[in-house]
Structure formats: C-alpha cells, structure tokens
C-alpha cells in the first residue's frame, strides 16, 4: 500500500477505536449513574431486662435492589462501651451490657460501593424488684458546657461495676425523666449524662463526678436527680 493511502486508513481505524471506547465508557458511566443504593435495616429497637447482658444485632433484612450486599459494618454510637463480637457479620451478639440505653449504627455497601446506614436502640432495664436508689435534691445549675447538674463522687454512691440508671425530676413537673448516656452523635435528647474520668477534667469538670447536660433554656428551678442501682 502506498504511504499516501495509509494515512486515511489509520485515521478511520483510530476513529472506530475511539467510538468503541467511548461507547463502552458511556455504558459503564450509565450503569454507575443509574445504580440504586443499598437499603440498610438494623432491625427493631428492643428492651431487655437485666441481668441478661447480651443482645442480637440483626441486619439481615438489608438488601440491594439491583445488586448484592458486599460489606457490612456495625459500630456503637451511644451508651457505655459493650463488646461487639463480630462487627462485620450481618447478625451477631453484642455482650457485656449494663443498665441503660445503647445505640448501634449499621452501614452496608453494595457491589458498586454505594452505602447506606441505619440505627437501632437497645435498652437494658433494671432487674425486677430493684429498689436501690440515691437522691441528690435541690441541685444548682452550672454552666461549664451547656447547662449542667453535678453529682459528685459517683463511685462512692454506686458500687464498682454495678449497672445504674439516671433520672431527673424538674421543679415544675412531678414526673421522673430517664436520662440516657451521652451520645457521640447528634440526637434529639434533651438530657444526657456522662461521668468524668479524665484526671484534669478538661479544665471544666471534676474527676469522678456525674454530670447531666440539659439542652433547653429553663434553668430557673432546682432539680432532683435519682440514681437507681
């Protein structure tokens, strides 16, 4: 073939090749663009009575509408630390609960690496007949971070490793309100508690004290705090 005729054939070949590549990439991009995300289902909220100290985390109802679930991960986002036996199994047990509320987040990924999340709450209730209670009455509001109430030396009140629940009763209400542990994620709780375990208390809190945070505005009363254990 003459050199002068080779150039048009080369251009034609390159044009066809580019068209094939473009179409292939276009189909690939179209598939990605049209891919549906998976659906995460962490199961229903449950309540369990102490001394049972384990609960099943069940994400087996999760699915991908146009593919398959490729990866699963559980993590605790609220409550005192518990033992998650296998964070990458769809269904398994979490152990070593104490009395209180716990939140877990399930994340699932499909075969196109799209992800979805869902949360579940596990509440551990006191044992039947539990009547050990401590009352801290007429507490004053303090303001190191939000509006707070302090119950000092919680370890001197509750025996070591003993599960407990925290309640608050406001001066303008006869009802006790359960106070959940401080959550690491934003939520709609109006009260949360935490126990200061840092020796320096971050310069704001006292070591060993229990603090109740209040995310409202009315601090004109002197509340009572009850600790059941």
Secondary structure, DSSP 8 states (H G I E B T S, - for coil): --HHHHHHHHHHHHHHHHHHHHHHHHHHHHHHHH---EE------EEEETT--EEEEE-TT-EETTS-EEEEEEEEEESS--EES-TTSSEEEEE---SEEEEEEEEEEETTS-EEEEEEEEEEE--TT---EEEE-S---B-SSSEEEEE--HHHHS-TT---EEEEE-TT-SS-EEEEE-BSS----SEEEEE--STTGGGTS-TT-EEEEE-SS---S--EEEEE-
